[in-house]
Amino acid sequence: MAHVTARHTRFTIDEVERLVHAEAFGDRRVELINGRIYRMAPQATPHMAAISKTNRTLVQVVPASEWLIVQGTLRLDRYNAPDPDVLWLPCPVGTAARPGRAGAGSRAPSWTDPG
């Protein structure tokens, strides 16, 4: 007997951002992985403490030419925007730490401010 399954809808980052702004998820945090929306579990105290300790440690060694981002969304491509606890990235060209203009072929990941 054949099974019929429903197709999954593959969302883009722009679509998910519109849903978030429309408060479709209420106060729940979500992330986009391979076009699928996943609810994120609330952070318990041990998790928040680990993030805080990691941030305090890394902020002492990250050079000014790089970004240390806590709780930011990493936009990898059209269908992937995970929310890692900590991001350590080179500063993008065009920021105060790296003046200049990004080339048309620039494909560096970008991040989204969670606020």
PDB file as gemmi writes it, atoms N, CA and C in Angstrom:
CRYST1    1.000    1.000    1.000  90.00  90.00  90.00 P 1                      
ATOM      1  N   MET A   1       0.836  -1.170   0.000  1.00  0.00           N  
ATOM      2  CA  MET A   1       0.000   0.000   0.000  1.00  0.00           C  
ATOM      3  C   MET A   1       0.888   1.242   0.000  1.00  0.00           C  
ATOM      4  N   ALA A   2       0.624   2.153  -0.891  1.00  0.00           N  
ATOM      5  CA  ALA A   2       1.418   3.374  -1.003  1.00  0.00           C  
ATOM      6  C   ALA A   2       0.989   4.393   0.048  1.00  0.00           C  
ATOM      7  N   HIS A   3       1.967   5.083   0.567  1.00  0.00           N  
ATOM      8  CA  HIS A   3       1.692   6.154   1.523  1.00  0.00           C  
ATOM      9  C   HIS A   3       1.732   7.490   0.791  1.00  0.00           C  
ATOM     10  N   VAL A   4       0.796   8.326   1.083  1.00  0.00           N  
ATOM     11  CA  VAL A   4       0.775   9.669   0.524  1.00  0.00           C  
ATOM     12  C   VAL A   4       1.175  10.623   1.641  1.00  0.00           C  
ATOM     13  N   THR A   5       2.167  11.417   1.378  1.00  0.00           N  
ATOM     14  CA  THR A   5       2.605  12.382   2.384  1.00  0.00           C  
ATOM     15  C   THR A   5       2.462  13.788   1.828  1.00  0.00           C  
ATOM     16  N   ALA A   6       2.210  14.706   2.719  1.00  0.00           N  
ATOM     17  CA  ALA A   6       2.107  16.105   2.310  1.00  0.00           C  
ATOM     18  C   ALA A   6       3.502  16.660   2.067  1.00  0.00           C  
ATOM     19  N   ARG A   7       3.614  17.500   1.085  1.00  0.00           N  
ATOM     20  CA  ARG A   7       4.878  18.156   0.816  1.00  0.00           C  
ATOM     21  C   ARG A   7       5.131  19.189   1.914  1.00  0.00           C  
ATOM     22  N   HIS A   8       6.408  19.389   2.189  1.00  0.00           N  
ATOM     23  CA  HIS A   8       6.781  20.436   3.138  1.00  0.00           C  
ATOM     24  C   HIS A   8       6.917  21.749   2.383  1.00  0.00           C  
ATOM     25  N   THR A   9       6.476  22.804   2.997  1.00  0.00           N  
ATOM     26  CA  THR A   9       6.683  24.121   2.426  1.00  0.00           C  
ATOM     27  C   THR A   9       8.081  24.573   2.788  1.00  0.00           C  
ATOM     28  N   ARG A  10       8.811  25.054   1.824  1.00  0.00           N  
ATOM     29  CA  ARG A  10      10.169  25.538   2.062  1.00  0.00           C  
ATOM     30  C   ARG A  10      10.111  27.059   2.114  1.00  0.00           C  
ATOM     31  N   PHE A  11      10.346  27.603   3.295  1.00  0.00           N  
ATOM     32  CA  PHE A  11      10.273  29.040   3.505  1.00  0.00           C  
ATOM     33  C   PHE A  11      11.618  29.700   3.228  1.00  0.00           C  
ATOM     34  N   THR A  12      11.569  30.974   2.852  1.00  0.00           N  
ATOM     35  CA  THR A  12      12.781  31.771   2.703  1.00  0.00           C  
ATOM     36  C   THR A  12      12.951  32.635   3.948  1.00  0.00           C  
ATOM     37  N   ILE A  13      14.133  33.201   4.091  1.00  0.00           N  
ATOM     38  CA  ILE A  13      14.391  34.090   5.223  1.00  0.00           C  
ATOM     39  C   ILE A  13      13.428  35.272   5.197  1.00  0.00           C  
ATOM     40  N   ASP A  14      13.215  35.860   4.029  1.00  0.00           N  
ATOM     41  CA  ASP A  14      12.310  37.015   3.939  1.00  0.00           C  
ATOM     42  C   ASP A  14      10.895  36.653   4.385  1.00  0.00           C  
ATOM     43  N   GLU A  15      10.419  35.480   4.004  1.00  0.00           N  
ATOM     44  CA  GLU A  15       9.074  35.048   4.413  1.00  0.00           C  
ATOM     45  C   GLU A  15       8.991  34.855   5.926  1.00  0.00           C  
ATOM     46  N   VAL A  16      10.011  34.249   6.502  1.00  0.00           N  
ATOM     47  CA  VAL A  16      10.018  34.023   7.949  1.00  0.00           C  
ATOM     48  C   VAL A  16      10.072  35.358   8.688  1.00  0.00           C  
ATOM     49  N   GLU A  17      10.876  36.295   8.189  1.00  0.00           N  
ATOM     50  CA  GLU A  17      10.946  37.602   8.835  1.00  0.00           C  
ATOM     51  C   GLU A  17       9.593  38.310   8.795  1.00  0.00           C  
ATOM     52  N   ARG A  18       8.865  38.183   7.694  1.00  0.00           N  
ATOM     53  CA  ARG A  18       7.520  38.777   7.625  1.00  0.00           C  
ATOM     54  C   ARG A  18       6.584  38.111   8.639  1.00  0.00           C  
ATOM     55  N   LEU A  19       6.688  36.792   8.782  1.00  0.00           N  
ATOM     56  CA  LEU A  19       5.865  36.083   9.771  1.00  0.00           C  
ATOM     57  C   LEU A  19       6.205  36.518  11.194  1.00  0.00           C  
ATOM     58  N   VAL A  20       7.483  36.706  11.467  1.00  0.00           N  
ATOM     59  CA  VAL A  20       7.907  37.158  12.799  1.00  0.00           C  
ATOM     60  C   VAL A  20       7.350  38.552  13.075  1.00  0.00           C  
ATOM     61  N   HIS A  21       7.481  39.461  12.117  1.00  0.00           N  
ATOM     62  CA  HIS A  21       6.976  40.823  12.303  1.00  0.00           C  
ATOM     63  C   HIS A  21       5.456  40.855  12.434  1.00  0.00           C  
ATOM     64  N   ALA A  22       4.772  39.900  11.826  1.00  0.00           N  
ATOM     65  CA  ALA A  22       3.314  39.804  11.951  1.00  0.00           C  
ATOM     66  C   ALA A  22       2.905  39.082  13.241  1.00  0.00           C  
ATOM     67  N   GLU A  23       3.917  38.701  14.051  1.00  0.00           N  
ATOM     68  CA  GLU A  23       3.717  38.007  15.321  1.00  0.00           C  
ATOM     69  C   GLU A  23       2.999  36.661  15.160  1.00  0.00           C  
ATOM     70  N   ALA A  24       3.281  35.996  14.031  1.00  0.00           N  
ATOM     71  CA  ALA A  24       2.663  34.694  13.759  1.00  0.00           C  
ATOM     72  C   ALA A  24       3.110  33.623  14.741  1.00  0.00           C  
ATOM     73  N   PHE A  25       4.263  33.825  15.362  1.00  0.00           N  
ATOM     74  CA  PHE A  25       4.783  32.831  16.305  1.00  0.00           C  
ATOM     75  C   PHE A  25       4.622  33.274  17.756  1.00  0.00           C  
ATOM     76  N   GLY A  26       3.936  34.380  17.957  1.00  0.00           N  
ATOM     77  CA  GLY A  26       3.783  34.906  19.311  1.00  0.00           C  
ATOM     78  C   GLY A  26       5.143  35.310  19.836  1.00  0.00           C  
ATOM     79  N   ASP A  27       5.435  34.944  21.075  1.00  0.00           N  
ATOM     80  CA  ASP A  27       6.728  35.302  21.658  1.00  0.00           C  
ATOM     81  C   ASP A  27       7.747  34.170  21.548  1.00  0.00           C  
ATOM     82  N   ARG A  28       7.428  33.152  20.768  1.00  0.00           N  
ATOM     83  CA  ARG A  28       8.357  32.027  20.578  1.00  0.00           C  
ATOM     84  C   ARG A  28       9.464  32.405  19.616  1.00  0.00           C  
ATOM     85  N   ARG A  29      10.676  31.975  19.929  1.00  0.00           N  
ATOM     86  CA  ARG A  29      11.800  32.175  19.026  1.00  0.00           C  
ATOM     87  C   ARG A  29      11.831  31.027  18.027  1.00  0.00           C  
ATOM     88  N   VAL A  30      12.179  31.339  16.785  1.00  0.00           N  
ATOM     89  CA  VAL A  30      12.272  30.322  15.734  1.00  0.00           C  
ATOM     90  C   VAL A  30      13.573  30.521  14.969  1.00  0.00           C  
ATOM     91  N   GLU A  31      13.997  29.464  14.270  1.00  0.00           N  
ATOM     92  CA  GLU A  31      15.125  29.573  13.354  1.00  0.00           C  
ATOM     93  C   GLU A  31      14.778  28.809  12.086  1.00  0.00           C  
ATOM     94  N   LEU A  32      15.434  29.181  11.012  1.00  0.00           N  
ATOM     95  CA  LEU A  32      15.173  28.593   9.701  1.00  0.00           C  
ATOM     96  C   LEU A  32      16.354  27.725   9.296  1.00  0.00           C  
ATOM     97  N   ILE A  33      16.088  26.449   9.085  1.00  0.00           N  
ATOM     98  CA  ILE A  33      17.122  25.497   8.663  1.00  0.00           C  
ATOM     99  C   ILE A  33      16.603  24.753   7.433  1.00  0.00           C  
ATOM    100  N   ASN A  34      17.313  24.895   6.319  1.00  0.00           N  
ATOM    101  CA  ASN A  34      16.943  24.240   5.066  1.00  0.00           C  
ATOM    102  C   ASN A  34      15.490  24.515   4.670  1.00  0.00           C  
ATOM    103  N   GLY A  35      15.050  25.750   4.910  1.00  0.00           N  
ATOM    104  CA  GLY A  35      13.700  26.143   4.513  1.00  0.00           C  
ATOM    105  C   GLY A  35      12.608  25.739   5.483  1.00  0.00           C  
ATOM    106  N   ARG A  36      12.969  25.046   6.552  1.00  0.00           N  
ATOM    107  CA  ARG A  36      11.974  24.630   7.557  1.00  0.00           C  
ATOM    108  C   ARG A  36      12.104  25.491   8.798  1.00  0.00           C  
ATOM    109  N   ILE A  37      10.975  25.815   9.392  1.00  0.00           N  
ATOM    110  CA  ILE A  37      10.947  26.648  10.586  1.00  0.00           C  
ATOM    111  C   ILE A  37      10.928  25.742  11.806  1.00  0.00           C  
ATOM    112  N   TYR A  38      11.873  25.990  12.707  1.00  0.00           N  
ATOM    113  CA  TYR A  38      11.958  25.215  13.947  1.00  0.00           C  
ATOM    114  C   TYR A  38      11.767  26.137  15.141  1.00  0.00           C  
ATOM    115  N   ARG A  39      10.922  25.727  16.071  1.00  0.00           N  
ATOM    116  CA  ARG A  39      10.783  26.469  17.323  1.00  0.00           C  
ATOM    117  C   ARG A  39      12.004  26.189  18.179  1.00  0.00           C  
ATOM    118  N   MET A  40      12.478  27.215  18.831  1.00  0.00           N  
ATOM    119  CA  MET A  40      13.635  27.064  19.702  1.00  0.00           C  
ATOM    120  C   MET A  40      13.155  26.920  21.139  1.00  0.00           C  
ATOM    121  N   ALA A  41      13.799  26.038  21.855  1.00  0.00           N  
ATOM    122  CA  ALA A  41      13.443  25.822  23.255  1.00  0.00           C  
ATOM    123  C   ALA A  41      13.830  27.048  24.078  1.00  0.00           C  
ATOM    124  N   PRO A  42      13.043  27.353  25.113  1.00  0.00           N  
ATOM    125  CA  PRO A  42      13.437  28.451  26.000  1.00  0.00           C  
ATOM    126  C   PRO A  42      14.779  28.131  26.653  1.00  0.00           C  
ATOM    127  N   GLN A  43      15.549  29.155  26.916  1.00  0.00           N  
ATOM    128  CA  GLN A  43      16.858  28.948  27.517  1.00  0.00           C  
ATOM    129  C   GLN A  43      16.736  28.854  29.032  1.00  0.00           C  
ATOM    130  N   ALA A  44      17.277  27.803  29.580  1.00  0.00           N  
ATOM    131  CA  ALA A  44      17.301  27.621  31.029  1.00  0.00           C  
ATOM    132  C   ALA A  44      18.513  28.371  31.595  1.00  0.00           C  
ATOM    133  N   THR A  45      18.516  28.554  32.898  1.00  0.00           N  
ATOM    134  CA  THR A  45      19.592  29.301  33.564  1.00  0.00           C  
ATOM    135  C   THR A  45      20.984  28.760  33.250  1.00  0.00           C  
ATOM    136  N   PRO A  46      21.230  27.431  33.272  1.00  0.00           N  
ATOM    137  CA  PRO A  46      22.584  26.951  32.947  1.00  0.00           C  
ATOM    138  C   PRO A  46      23.026  27.346  31.537  1.00  0.00           C  
ATOM    139  N   HIS A  47      22.111  27.320  30.593  1.00  0.00           N  
ATOM    140  CA  HIS A  47      22.432  27.707  29.214  1.00  0.00           C  
ATOM    141  C   HIS A  47      22.808  29.186  29.162  1.00  0.00           C  
ATOM    142  N   MET A  48      21.993  30.034  29.792  1.00  0.00           N  
ATOM    143  CA  MET A  48      22.289  31.470  29.798  1.00  0.00           C  
ATOM    144  C   MET A  48      23.615  31.759  30.493  1.00  0.00           C  
ATOM    145  N   ALA A  49      23.903  31.032  31.560  1.00  0.00           N  
ATOM    146  CA  ALA A  49      25.182  31.216  32.266  1.00  0.00           C  
ATOM    147  C   ALA A  49      26.353  30.830  31.369  1.00  0.00           C  
ATOM    148  N   ALA A  50      26.215  29.749  30.626  1.00  0.00           N  
ATOM    149  CA  ALA A  50      27.282  29.308  29.719  1.00  0.00           C  
ATOM    150  C   ALA A  50      27.528  30.342  28.617  1.00  0.00           C  
ATOM    151  N   ILE A  51      26.467  30.905  28.080  1.00  0.00           N  
ATOM    152  CA  ILE A  51      26.610  31.936  27.043  1.00  0.00           C  
ATOM    153  C   ILE A  51      27.312  33.158  27.626  1.00  0.00           C  
ATOM    154  N   SER A  52      26.907  33.556  28.806  1.00  0.00           N  
ATOM    155  CA  SER A  52      27.499  34.715  29.461  1.00  0.00           C  
ATOM    156  C   SER A  52      28.989  34.505  29.734  1.00  0.00           C  
ATOM    157  N   LYS A  53      29.352  33.338  30.253  1.00  0.00           N  
ATOM    158  CA  LYS A  53      30.762  33.039  30.535  1.00  0.00           C  
ATOM    159  C   LYS A  53      31.580  32.987  29.245  1.00  0.00           C  
ATOM    160  N   THR A  54      30.996  32.405  28.210  1.00  0.00           N  
ATOM    161  CA  THR A  54      31.682  32.341  26.909  1.00  0.00           C  
ATOM    162  C   THR A  54      31.929  33.744  26.381  1.00  0.00           C  
ATOM    163  N   ASN A  55      30.925  34.591  26.455  1.00  0.00           N  
ATOM    164  CA  ASN A  55      31.051  35.962  25.984  1.00  0.00           C  
ATOM    165  C   ASN A  55      32.142  36.709  26.758  1.00  0.00           C  
ATOM    166  N   ARG A  56      32.128  36.603  28.078  1.00  0.00           N  
ATOM    167  CA  ARG A  56      33.146  37.281  28.904  1.00  0.00           C  
ATOM    168  C   ARG A  56      34.557  36.825  28.543  1.00  0.00           C  
ATOM    169  N   THR A  57      34.713  35.546  28.259  1.00  0.00           N  
ATOM    170  CA  THR A  57      36.030  35.007  27.916  1.00  0.00           C  
ATOM    171  C   THR A  57      36.479  35.462  26.533  1.00  0.00           C  
ATOM    172  N   LEU A  58      35.587  35.333  25.555  1.00  0.00           N  
ATOM    173  CA  LEU A  58      35.965  35.659  24.180  1.00  0.00           C  
ATOM    174  C   LEU A  58      36.177  37.149  23.957  1.00  0.00           C  
ATOM    175  N   VAL A  59      35.432  37.995  24.654  1.00  0.00           N  
ATOM    176  CA  VAL A  59      35.561  39.436  24.445  1.00  0.00           C  
ATOM    177  C   VAL A  59      36.979  39.915  24.766  1.00  0.00           C  
ATOM    178  N   GLN A  60      37.694  39.170  25.562  1.00  0.00           N  
ATOM    179  CA  GLN A  60      39.069  39.526  25.915  1.00  0.00           C  
ATOM    180  C   GLN A  60      40.074  39.201  24.806  1.00  0.00           C  
ATOM    181  N   VAL A  61      39.719  38.323  23.887  1.00  0.00           N  
ATOM    182  CA  VAL A  61      40.671  37.896  22.860  1.00  0.00           C  
ATOM    183  C   VAL A  61      40.266  38.236  21.431  1.00  0.00           C  
ATOM    184  N   VAL A  62      39.030  38.633  21.209  1.00  0.00           N  
ATOM    185  CA  VAL A  62      38.579  38.951  19.851  1.00  0.00           C  
ATOM    186  C   VAL A  62      39.151  40.314  19.449  1.00  0.00           C  
ATOM    187  N   PRO A  63      39.885  40.374  18.335  1.00  0.00           N  
ATOM    188  CA  PRO A  63      40.461  41.651  17.905  1.00  0.00           C  
ATOM    189  C   PRO A  63      39.388  42.618  17.406  1.00  0.00           C  
ATOM    190  N   ALA A  64      39.737  43.896  17.369  1.00  0.00           N  
ATOM    191  CA  ALA A  64      38.789  44.928  16.938  1.00  0.00           C  
ATOM    192  C   ALA A  64      38.347  44.746  15.491  1.00  0.00           C  
ATOM    193  N   SER A  65      39.125  44.021  14.696  1.00  0.00           N  
ATOM    194  CA  SER A  65      38.779  43.809  13.285  1.00  0.00           C  
ATOM    195  C   SER A  65      37.783  42.665  13.104  1.00  0.00           C  
ATOM    196  N   GLU A  66      37.313  42.096  14.205  1.00  0.00           N  
ATOM    197  CA  GLU A  66      36.345  40.986  14.141  1.00  0.00           C  
ATOM    198  C   GLU A  66      35.168  41.280  15.061  1.00  0.00           C  
ATOM    199  N   TRP A  67      34.041  40.637  14.777  1.00  0.00           N  
ATOM    200  CA  TRP A  67      32.826  40.816  15.567  1.00  0.00           C  
ATOM    201  C   TRP A  67      32.594  39.605  16.450  1.00  0.00           C  
ATOM    202  N   LEU A  68      32.196  39.873  17.663  1.00  0.00           N  
ATOM    203  CA  LEU A  68      31.704  38.845  18.567  1.00  0.00           C  
ATOM    204  C   LEU A  68      30.237  39.176  18.784  1.00  0.00           C  
ATOM    205  N   ILE A  69      29.372  38.317  18.293  1.00  0.00           N  
ATOM    206  CA  ILE A  69      27.926  38.564  18.344  1.00  0.00           C  
ATOM    207  C   ILE A  69      27.284  37.490  19.194  1.00  0.00           C  
ATOM    208  N   VAL A  70      26.495  37.910  20.161  1.00  0.00           N  
ATOM    209  CA  VAL A  70      25.790  36.977  21.035  1.00  0.00           C  
ATOM    210  C   VAL A  70      24.317  36.991  20.651  1.00  0.00           C  
ATOM    211  N   GLN A  71      23.759  35.808  20.409  1.00  0.00           N  
ATOM    212  CA  GLN A  71      22.337  35.642  20.099  1.00  0.00           C  
ATOM    213  C   GLN A  71      21.916  36.351  18.811  1.00  0.00           C  
ATOM    214  N   GLY A  72      22.735  36.280  17.787  1.00  0.00           N  
ATOM    215  CA  GLY A  72      22.391  36.864  16.498  1.00  0.00           C  
ATOM    216  C   GLY A  72      21.998  35.785  15.509  1.00  0.00           C  
ATOM    217  N   THR A  73      21.227  36.170  14.527  1.00  0.00           N  
ATOM    218  CA  THR A  73      20.825  35.240  13.471  1.00  0.00           C  
ATOM    219  C   THR A  73      21.846  35.301  12.344  1.00  0.00           C  
ATOM    220  N   LEU A  74      22.364  34.158  11.943  1.00  0.00           N  
ATOM    221  CA  LEU A  74      23.353  34.075  10.877  1.00  0.00           C  
ATOM    222  C   LEU A  74      22.640  33.738   9.569  1.00  0.00           C  
ATOM    223  N   ARG A  75      22.626  34.677   8.639  1.00  0.00           N  
ATOM    224  CA  ARG A  75      21.973  34.475   7.339  1.00  0.00           C  
ATOM    225  C   ARG A  75      22.980  33.834   6.386  1.00  0.00           C  
ATOM    226  N   LEU A  76      22.867  32.534   6.217  1.00  0.00           N  
ATOM    227  CA  LEU A  76      23.817  31.812   5.372  1.00  0.00           C  
ATOM    228  C   LEU A  76      23.437  31.862   3.901  1.00  0.00           C  
ATOM    229  N   ASP A  77      22.182  31.675   3.611  1.00  0.00           N  
ATOM    230  CA  ASP A  77      21.672  31.744   2.256  1.00  0.00           C  
ATOM    231  C   ASP A  77      20.170  31.976   2.351  1.00  0.00           C  
ATOM    232  N   ARG A  78      19.480  31.833   1.252  1.00  0.00           N  
ATOM    233  CA  ARG A  78      18.047  32.130   1.200  1.00  0.00           C  
ATOM    234  C   ARG A  78      17.199  31.258   2.133  1.00  0.00           C  
ATOM    235  N   TYR A  79      17.646  30.044   2.420  1.00  0.00           N  
ATOM    236  CA  TYR A  79      16.846  29.089   3.183  1.00  0.00           C  
ATOM    237  C   TYR A  79      17.431  28.715   4.542  1.00  0.00           C  
ATOM    238  N   ASN A  80      18.506  29.354   4.938  1.00  0.00           N  
ATOM    239  CA  ASN A  80      19.151  28.984   6.196  1.00  0.00           C  
ATOM    240  C   ASN A  80      19.514  30.209   7.013  1.00  0.00           C  
ATOM    241  N   ALA A  81      18.950  30.274   8.210  1.00  0.00           N  
ATOM    242  CA  ALA A  81      19.234  31.363   9.140  1.00  0.00           C  
ATOM    243  C   ALA A  81      19.219  30.807  10.561  1.00  0.00           C  
ATOM    244  N   PRO A  82      20.271  30.057  10.922  1.00  0.00           N  
ATOM    245  CA  PRO A  82      20.313  29.524  12.288  1.00  0.00           C  
ATOM    246  C   PRO A  82      20.596  30.644  13.295  1.00  0.00           C  
ATOM    247  N   ASP A  83      20.286  30.392  14.543  1.00  0.00           N  
ATOM    248  CA  ASP A  83      20.511  31.335  15.641  1.00  0.00           C  
ATOM    249  C   ASP A  83      21.519  30.760  16.624  1.00  0.00           C  
ATOM    250  N   PRO A  84      22.797  30.779  16.280  1.00  0.00           N  
ATOM    251  CA  PRO A  84      23.788  30.252  17.224  1.00  0.00           C  
ATOM    252  C   PRO A  84      23.892  31.152  18.452  1.00  0.00           C  
ATOM    253  N   ASP A  85      24.356  30.585  19.537  1.00  0.00           N  
ATOM    254  CA  ASP A  85      24.503  31.357  20.767  1.00  0.00           C  
ATOM    255  C   ASP A  85      25.574  32.429  20.621  1.00  0.00           C  
ATOM    256  N   VAL A  86      26.676  32.101  19.957  1.00  0.00           N  
ATOM    257  CA  VAL A  86      27.795  33.032  19.800  1.00  0.00           C  
ATOM    258  C   VAL A  86      28.317  32.953  18.370  1.00  0.00           C  
ATOM    259  N   LEU A  87      28.564  34.114  17.773  1.00  0.00           N  
ATOM    260  CA  LEU A  87      29.179  34.202  16.445  1.00  0.00           C  
ATOM    261  C   LEU A  87      30.478  34.980  16.555  1.00  0.00           C  
ATOM    262  N   TRP A  88      31.522  34.487  15.928  1.00  0.00           N  
ATOM    263  CA  TRP A  88      32.807  35.199  15.864  1.00  0.00           C  
ATOM    264  C   TRP A  88      33.118  35.320  14.382  1.00  0.00           C  
ATOM    265  N   LEU A  89      32.987  36.525  13.847  1.00  0.00           N  
ATOM    266  CA  LEU A  89      33.110  36.746  12.406  1.00  0.00           C  
ATOM    267  C   LEU A  89      34.053  37.898  12.099  1.00  0.00           C  
ATOM    268  N   PRO A  90      34.669  37.887  10.913  1.00  0.00           N  
ATOM    269  CA  PRO A  90      35.405  39.075  10.496  1.00  0.00           C  
ATOM    270  C   PRO A  90      34.416  40.216  10.277  1.00  0.00           C  
ATOM    271  N   CYS A  91      34.819  41.434  10.623  1.00  0.00           N  
ATOM    272  CA  CYS A  91      33.946  42.584  10.378  1.00  0.00           C  
ATOM    273  C   CYS A  91      33.732  42.730   8.877  1.00  0.00           C  
ATOM    274  N   PRO A  92      32.511  42.972   8.472  1.00  0.00           N  
ATOM    275  CA  PRO A  92      32.264  43.152   7.038  1.00  0.00           C  
ATOM    276  C   PRO A  92      32.906  44.436   6.518  1.00  0.00           C  
ATOM    277  N   VAL A  93      33.289  44.406   5.260  1.00  0.00           N  
ATOM    278  CA  VAL A  93      33.805  45.597   4.599  1.00  0.00           C  
ATOM    279  C   VAL A  93      32.682  46.629   4.605  1.00  0.00           C  
ATOM    280  N   GLY A  94      33.039  47.874   4.886  1.00  0.00           N  
ATOM    281  CA  GLY A  94      32.040  48.944   4.918  1.00  0.00           C  
ATOM    282  C   GLY A  94      31.642  49.325   6.332  1.00  0.00           C  
ATOM    283  N   THR A  95      32.130  48.600   7.332  1.00  0.00           N  
ATOM    284  CA  THR A  95      31.874  48.960   8.722  1.00  0.00           C  
ATOM    285  C   THR A  95      33.035  49.818   9.219  1.00  0.00           C  
ATOM    286  N   ALA A  96      32.866  50.417  10.400  1.00  0.00           N  
ATOM    287  CA  ALA A  96      33.915  51.284  10.950  1.00  0.00           C  
ATOM    288  C   ALA A  96      35.240  50.539  11.107  1.00  0.00           C  
ATOM    289  N   ALA A  97      35.174  49.257  11.458  1.00  0.00           N  
ATOM    290  CA  ALA A  97      36.398  48.478  11.660  1.00  0.00           C  
ATOM    291  C   ALA A  97      37.062  48.094  10.343  1.00  0.00           C  
ATOM    292  N   ARG A  98      36.277  48.080   9.244  1.00  0.00           N  
ATOM    293  CA  ARG A  98      36.823  47.715   7.925  1.00  0.00           C  
ATOM    294  C   ARG A  98      36.220  48.616   6.867  1.00  0.00           C  
ATOM    295  N   PRO A  99      36.711  49.863   6.776  1.00  0.00           N  
ATOM    296  CA  PRO A  99      36.135  50.774   5.780  1.00  0.00           C  
ATOM    297  C   PRO A  99      36.359  50.252   4.359  1.00  0.00           C  
ATOM    298  N   GLY A 100      35.592  50.764   3.473  1.00  0.00           N  
ATOM    299  CA  GLY A 100      35.710  50.365   2.072  1.00  0.00           C  
ATOM    300  C   GLY A 100      34.355  49.940   1.554  1.00  0.00           C  
ATOM    301  N   ARG A 101      34.362  49.373   0.358  1.00  0.00           N  
ATOM    302  CA  ARG A 101      33.123  48.928  -0.278  1.00  0.00           C  
ATOM    303  C   ARG A 101      33.209  47.455  -0.588  1.00  0.00           C  
ATOM    304  N   ALA A 102      32.172  46.716  -0.228  1.00  0.00           N  
ATOM    305  CA  ALA A 102      32.134  45.292  -0.560  1.00  0.00           C  
ATOM    306  C   ALA A 102      31.994  45.135  -2.059  1.00  0.00           C  
ATOM    307  N   GLY A 103      32.720  44.190  -2.617  1.00  0.00           N  
ATOM    308  CA  GLY A 103      32.629  43.926  -4.046  1.00  0.00           C  
ATOM    309  C   GLY A 103      31.316  43.248  -4.407  1.00  0.00           C  
ATOM    310  N   ALA A 104      30.940  43.330  -5.668  1.00  0.00           N  
ATOM    311  CA  ALA A 104      29.689  42.735  -6.122  1.00  0.00           C  
ATOM    312  C   ALA A 104      29.681  41.230  -5.907  1.00  0.00           C  
ATOM    313  N   GLY A 105      30.847  40.606  -5.907  1.00  0.00           N  
ATOM    314  CA  GLY A 105      30.924  39.159  -5.736  1.00  0.00           C  
ATOM    315  C   GLY A 105      31.019  38.725  -4.285  1.00  0.00           C  
ATOM    316  N   SER A 106      30.907  39.671  -3.364  1.00  0.00           N  
ATOM    317  CA  SER A 106      31.034  39.344  -1.947  1.00  0.00           C  
ATOM    318  C   SER A 106      29.898  38.425  -1.512  1.00  0.00           C  
ATOM    319  N   ARG A 107      30.249  37.275  -0.898  1.00  0.00           N  
ATOM    320  CA  ARG A 107      29.230  36.326  -0.478  1.00  0.00           C  
ATOM    321  C   ARG A 107      29.384  35.982   1.002  1.00  0.00           C  
ATOM    322  N   ALA A 108      29.878  36.922   1.769  1.00  0.00           N  
ATOM    323  CA  ALA A 108      30.064  36.673   3.188  1.00  0.00           C  
ATOM    324  C   ALA A 108      28.711  36.527   3.878  1.00  0.00           C  
ATOM    325  N   PRO A 109      28.617  35.627   4.846  1.00  0.00           N  
ATOM    326  CA  PRO A 109      27.368  35.519   5.593  1.00  0.00           C  
ATOM    327  C   PRO A 109      27.088  36.823   6.320  1.00  0.00           C  
ATOM    328  N   SER A 110      25.847  37.102   6.567  1.00  0.00           N  
ATOM    329  CA  SER A 110      25.495  38.292   7.326  1.00  0.00           C  
ATOM    330  C   SER A 110      24.716  37.860   8.556  1.00  0.00           C  
ATOM    331  N   TRP A 111      24.553  38.771   9.467  1.00  0.00           N  
ATOM    332  CA  TRP A 111      23.816  38.443  10.678  1.00  0.00           C  
ATOM    333  C   TRP A 111      22.702  39.440  10.852  1.00  0.00           C  
ATOM    334  N   THR A 112      21.720  39.074  11.635  1.00  0.00           N  
ATOM    335  CA  THR A 112      20.582  39.930  11.913  1.00  0.00           C  
ATOM    336  C   THR A 112      20.536  40.218  13.399  1.00  0.00           C  
ATOM    337  N   ASP A 113      20.427  41.478  13.740  1.00  0.00           N  
ATOM    338  CA  ASP A 113      20.337  41.889  15.137  1.00  0.00           C  
ATOM    339  C   ASP A 113      19.040  41.339  15.722  1.00  0.00           C  
ATOM    340  N   PRO A 114      19.134  40.608  16.847  1.00  0.00           N  
ATOM    341  CA  PRO A 114      17.928  40.011  17.424  1.00  0.00           C  
ATOM    342  C   PRO A 114      16.966  41.023  18.009  1.00  0.00           C  
ATOM    343  N   GLY A 115      17.386  42.260  18.198  1.00  0.00           N  
ATOM    344  CA  GLY A 115      16.536  43.269  18.824  1.00  0.00           C  
ATOM    345  C   GLY A 115      15.723  43.957  17.856  1.00  0.00           C  
TER     346      GLY A 115                                                      
END                                                                             
